[in-house]
Amino acid sequence: MVLKWFLPEAGSSGAEDLLTGFLSGTVSLYAPDLLLIEAASALWRRAVVLKELAPADAKAIFRDLLTLPLNFQPLERLATSAFSLAIVHRHSAYDSVYCARAIEMDCEFVTADRKLVAKLGRGLPFIRHLSVVRL
C-alpha cells in the first residue's frame, strides 16, 4: 500500500488521504520494519523485471519512503506471534507480521490487498481494506 503514496494506481487517492492524515498528525501509522524490504522488493520488480519504472525512479521513491517518520516495530518482536497467526489462519507469515503488529497496537490493519481482507477479515475483524477507510 505504501507505494500508492508514490505511484499512480488504483487506490492511490485513499492511500494519499491516509498519508496526509498521518503527516498532519490526525492519524497514527505503525508498521513492522519488514515493510521496507517489501517495498524495496516491489520497486525492484517494477524496475528490473517489469520495466515499468526507471531504476533511478525506483531508487528515488525508496529514498523518499525512508524519509517518512513511520513508526516501525522490529520484526524480531513480532515473529513468534506472526508465525502463530500464520499457522492458525493458514496464511503467509509475511502478511501475518502486519496482523501481529495490529494486534500488539490494538489498532486496525489497513491494506490494499482485497484477497487478504476476503480471506482473513472474518476471523481478524481489525483488517480493513483501504477503500472503506474514511478519515
Buried (B, 14 or more C-beta within 10 A) or exposed (E): BBBBBBBEEEBBEBBBBBBEBBEEEEBEBBBBBBBBEBBBEBBBEBBEEEEEBEEEBBBBBBEEBEEEEBEBBEBEBBBEBBBEBBEEBEBEBEBBBBBBBBBBBEEEBBBBBEEBBEBBBEEBEBBBBBBEBEE
